[in-house]
Amino acid sequence: MEIKVIAVLCLAFLSAAQAVKVSVYYESLCPDSMRFFSNQLHATYQLLGSDAITVDFLPYGKATHTQDANGQWSFQCQHGAEECRGNKVQACGLKYITEPDLQEAYAHCVMSNSYPPDAGQACATSVGGVTDYSAISSCIASAEGDEALVAYGDRTHALGSILSFVPTIIYDDVFDQDDQNESLYNFRGVVCRHLPDPKPSGCA
Ligand SMILES: *[C@@H]1O[C@H](CO)[C@@H](O)[C@H](O)[C@H]1NC(C)=O
């Protein structure tokens, strides 16, 4: 009896420890990013769950940021200033919505909206995890949001030339071009390939 309980506990730890880390480098007004969230990420996350996937969201993409002499940040985004605002909607949301399942639900809700920059409040409300949207909205409108976005930007720029396509999907911190390409049409298959045996039933 006791041995059985211990074995079950060990399995529980193993499955949590062996989730594949999936880093998603994306930008809010990019059609390929929106498609990846809508058609690939969400269904697979729903199927396999946080035991199998730890998503590391990086809403920045092909942007740049500079700081002026007063310490004020400014951003240039691939699809214009509204895309930067949409990225901040996520950077700030991810700062205040911290539970992994709720983060995925929030990012998916924003990115599957027809206009992500305006989706923050409705998504935070529908997903839950925050009792008061004003913390997120004041983050978006202030230096706090700038700092949150700069942190994602620095991590994105650290990829260097690896970031040629948006979204870029990286598994367990190692970029692989085959995984990248396949992720856009068979994300579940790539995740399952990275999971150790025994694979979860959702990989069958
Ligand atoms: C990945 O896809 C790009 C086009 O989207 C293609 O040029 C490249 O050859 C592909 N790489 C691999 C390893 O399949």
Ligand as a Chemical Component Dictionary entry (heavy atoms), coordinates in Angstrom:
data_LIG
# 
_chem_comp.id                   LIG 
_chem_comp.type                 NON-POLYMER 
_chem_comp.pdbx_formal_charge   0 
_chem_comp.three_letter_code    LIG 
# 
loop_
_chem_comp_atom.comp_id 
_chem_comp_atom.atom_id 
_chem_comp_atom.alt_atom_id 
_chem_comp_atom.type_symbol 
_chem_comp_atom.charge 
_chem_comp_atom.model_Cartn_x 
_chem_comp_atom.model_Cartn_y 
_chem_comp_atom.model_Cartn_z 
_chem_comp_atom.pdbx_ordinal 
LIG C1 C1 C 0 11.522 26.010 -43.491 1  
LIG O1 O1 O 0 10.607 26.778 -44.238 2  
LIG C2 C2 C 0 11.197 27.768 -45.074 3  
LIG C3 C3 C 0 10.097 28.536 -45.780 4  
LIG O2 O2 O 0 9.096  28.917 -44.924 5  
LIG C4 C4 C 0 12.113 27.109 -46.087 6  
LIG O3 O3 O 0 12.749 28.094 -46.858 7  
LIG C5 C5 C 0 13.155 26.257 -45.362 8  
LIG O4 O4 O 0 13.896 25.547 -46.316 9  
LIG C6 C6 C 0 12.478 25.297 -44.407 10 
LIG N1 N1 N 0 13.529 24.624 -43.638 11 
LIG C7 C7 C 0 13.482 23.332 -43.326 12 
LIG C8 C8 C 0 14.647 22.800 -42.548 13 
LIG O5 O5 O 0 12.562 22.599 -43.649 14 
# 
loop_
_chem_comp_bond.comp_id 
_chem_comp_bond.atom_id_1 
_chem_comp_bond.atom_id_2 
_chem_comp_bond.value_order 
_chem_comp_bond.pdbx_ordinal 
LIG C1 O1 SING 1  
LIG C1 C6 SING 2  
LIG O1 C2 SING 3  
LIG C2 C3 SING 4  
LIG C2 C4 SING 5  
LIG C3 O2 SING 6  
LIG C4 O3 SING 7  
LIG C4 C5 SING 8  
LIG C5 O4 SING 9  
LIG C5 C6 SING 10 
LIG C6 N1 SING 11 
LIG N1 C7 SING 12 
LIG C7 C8 SING 13 
LIG C7 O5 DOUB 14 
# 
